[in-house]
């Protein structure tokens, strides 16, 4: 499987798990709690497969950066959370950093 596809699956699974974490209400709700465990299980499994071909620093930067940006977006859309200007600037900087790593770094597999 393509390393970027595997990393993408890891990111999506982590975002699903994290989104369900809020809905689990401290693991007191069974179904969301099961989604959390499954989401993180898939995320870490796929991340471990990614690390066979990609340096850990690059993989983790992309995984955590993309996950952070997606969770912030889900917070706005699903949970009606508001982001102030510093939060938006921070998220833009995270996305910019991931893009710089992917487009210009020789450490990142292309």
KEKE-3310 file (N, C-alpha, C; in steps of 0.2 Angstrom, whole numbers, plus 5000, padded with zeros to 4 digits):
npx = (5004:5002:5013:5009:4995:4992:4996:4987:4975:4978:4978:4964:4958:4962:4957:4943:4943:4946:4936:4925:4929:4925:4911:4910:4909:4919:4921:4909:4899:4895:4895:4901:4914:4919:4921:4931:4942:4943:4946:4958:4966:4966:4973:4985:4990:4991:5000:5011:5014:5017:5029:5038:5043:5045:5053:5052:5050:5045:5033:5026:5025:5016:5005:5001:4999:4990:4979:4977:4972:4961:4953:4951:4943:4932:4927:4922:4912:4904:4903:4900:4910:4920:4933:4946:4955:4970:4969:4965:4976:4986:4983:4983:4997:5002:4996:5004:5017:5016:5014:5026:5035:5032:5033:5045:5055:5069:5069:5057:5048:5045)
npy = (4994:5011:5023:5036:5035:5026:5033:5043:5036:5033:5046:5049:5039:5043:5055:5052:5044:5053:5062:5055:5053:5064:5063:5051:5054:5054:5040:5034:5031:5018:5014:5026:5025:5013:5016:5026:5017:5008:5017:5024:5012:5008:5019:5020:5007:5009:5020:5014:5006:5015:5020:5011:5015:5029:5043:5045:5058:5066:5058:5059:5073:5076:5068:5072:5086:5087:5080:5089:5100:5095:5091:5103:5109:5100:5103:5116:5114:5103:5104:5117:5126:5140:5148:5159:5173:5171:5157:5153:5158:5150:5137:5139:5141:5128:5120:5125:5122:5108:5107:5113:5104:5093:5097:5103:5097:5087:5076:5070:5057:5057)
npz = (5000:4997:5005:5008:5007:5017:5028:5027:5030:5043:5049:5046:5054:5067:5068:5068:5080:5090:5088:5092:5105:5113:5112:5120:5133:5144:5143:5147:5139:5129:5114:5108:5115:5110:5097:5099:5104:5093:5083:5087:5087:5074:5069:5075:5071:5057:5056:5061:5051:5041:5046:5042:5030:5030:5038:5055:5061:5051:5047:5059:5061:5050:5052:5065:5063:5052:5058:5069:5063:5056:5067:5073:5063:5063:5076:5075:5065:5070:5084:5086:5090:5092:5084:5088:5081:5084:5085:5072:5065:5070:5066:5052:5051:5056:5045:5035:5038:5037:5023:5018:5023:5015:5002:5000:5008:5008:5017:5017:5009:4992)
capx = (5000:5006:5014:5004:4988:4992:4997:4980:4971:4980:4975:4957:4956:4964:4952:4937:4943:4946:4929:4921:4931:4921:4905:4910:4908:4923:4921:4903:4895:4898:4896:4907:4920:4921:4924:4938:4947:4944:4949:4965:4969:4968:4977:4992:4993:4993:5005:5017:5016:5020:5036:5043:5045:5045:5056:5047:5049:5041:5027:5022:5023:5011:5000:4998:4997:4984:4974:4975:4968:4954:4949:4948:4937:4926:4925:4918:4906:4900:4902:4899:4915:4922:4940:4948:4961:4976:4969:4965:4983:4990:4981:4986:5004:5002:4995:5009:5022:5015:5015:5033:5039:5030:5034:5052:5060:5072:5068:5051:5048:5041)
capy = (5000:5018:5026:5042:5032:5023:5039:5046:5032:5034:5052:5049:5035:5046:5060:5048:5042:5059:5065:5050:5054:5069:5059:5046:5057:5050:5033:5032:5029:5012:5015:5031:5022:5008:5020:5028:5012:5006:5023:5024:5006:5008:5025:5018:5002:5012:5024:5010:5004:5021:5021:5007:5019:5036:5045:5046:5065:5068:5055:5062:5080:5076:5065:5077:5093:5086:5078:5095:5105:5092:5091:5110:5110:5096:5106:5121:5111:5098:5106:5124:5129:5146:5149:5166:5175:5168:5150:5152:5159:5144:5132:5140:5139:5121:5117:5128:5118:5101:5108:5114:5097:5088:5100:5105:5094:5081:5071:5067:5053:5060)
capz = (5000:4996:5011:5009:5008:5024:5033:5027:5034:5050:5051:5047:5060:5073:5069:5070:5087:5094:5088:5097:5112:5116:5113:5125:5140:5149:5142:5150:5133:5126:5107:5106:5118:5106:5091:5101:5104:5086:5079:5089:5085:5067:5068:5077:5066:5050:5058:5062:5044:5038:5048:5038:5024:5031:5044:5061:5062:5045:5048:5065:5059:5045:5056:5071:5060:5048:5063:5073:5058:5055:5073:5074:5059:5066:5082:5072:5062:5073:5091:5086:5094:5089:5084:5087:5076:5085:5084:5065:5062:5072:5062:5046:5052:5056:5038:5031:5040:5034:5016:5017:5024:5010:4995:4999:5012:5006:5021:5015:5003:4987)
cpx = (5004:5007:5010:4997:4987:4992:4990:4975:4972:4977:4968:4954:4957:4959:4945:4937:4943:4939:4924:4923:4927:4914:4904:4909:4912:4923:4915:4898:4898:4900:4902:4914:4923:4924:4930:4943:4948:4948:4957:4969:4971:4973:4984:4995:4995:4999:5012:5019:5019:5027:5041:5046:5047:5048:5050:5045:5044:5034:5023:5020:5017:5005:4997:4996:4991:4978:4972:4970:4961:4950:4947:4942:4931:4923:4920:4912:4901:4898:4901:4904:4918:4930:4941:4953:4967:4975:4969:4972:4987:4989:4984:4994:5006:5002:5001:5015:5022:5017:5023:5037:5038:5033:5042:5057:5063:5071:5062:5051:5043:5039)
cpy = (5006:5021:5032:5040:5029:5028:5042:5042:5033:5041:5052:5045:5039:5052:5058:5047:5048:5062:5061:5051:5059:5066:5054:5048:5053:5043:5030:5029:5023:5013:5020:5028:5017:5011:5023:5023:5009:5011:5023:5018:5006:5013:5023:5012:5005:5017:5020:5007:5009:5022:5016:5010:5026:5038:5047:5053:5068:5065:5058:5069:5080:5074:5070:5083:5092:5085:5084:5099:5102:5092:5098:5111:5106:5100:5112:5119:5108:5101:5113:5128:5135:5147:5157:5167:5171:5160:5149:5153:5153:5138:5133:5139:5132:5118:5119:5124:5111:5102:5109:5108:5093:5091:5101:5101:5088:5075:5067:5063:5056:5055)
cpz = (5000:5003:5013:5010:5015:5029:5033:5030:5041:5053:5051:5053:5066:5074:5071:5078:5091:5094:5093:5104:5116:5117:5118:5132:5145:5149:5146:5145:5129:5118:5105:5109:5113:5099:5093:5101:5097:5082:5080:5087:5078:5065:5069:5073:5060:5051:5058:5055:5040:5040:5045:5033:5024:5038:5049:5062:5057:5046:5053:5064:5055:5049:5061:5068:5056:5053:5067:5069:5057:5061:5074:5070:5061:5072:5080:5070:5066:5080:5091:5090:5089:5089:5083:5082:5077:5084:5076:5062:5064:5068:5055:5046:5052:5049:5034:5032:5037:5026:5014:5018:5018:5003:4995:5003:5008:5010:5020:5009:4998:4982)
residu = (UNK:UNK:UNK:UNK:UNK:UNK:UNK:UNK:UNK:UNK:UNK:UNK:UNK:UNK:UNK:UNK:UNK:UNK:UNK:UNK:UNK:UNK:UNK:UNK:UNK:UNK:UNK:UNK:UNK:UNK:UNK:UNK:UNK:UNK:UNK:UNK:UNK:UNK:UNK:UNK:UNK:UNK:UNK:UNK:UNK:UNK:UNK:UNK:UNK:UNK:UNK:UNK:UNK:UNK:UNK:UNK:UNK:UNK:UNK:UNK:UNK:UNK:UNK:UNK:UNK:UNK:UNK:UNK:UNK:UNK:UNK:UNK:UNK:UNK:UNK:UNK:UNK:UNK:UNK:UNK:UNK:UNK:UNK:UNK:UNK:UNK:UNK:UNK:UNK:UNK:UNK:UNK:UNK:UNK:UNK:UNK:UNK:UNK:UNK:UNK:UNK:UNK:UNK:UNK:UNK:UNK:UNK:UNK:UNK:UNK)
# end
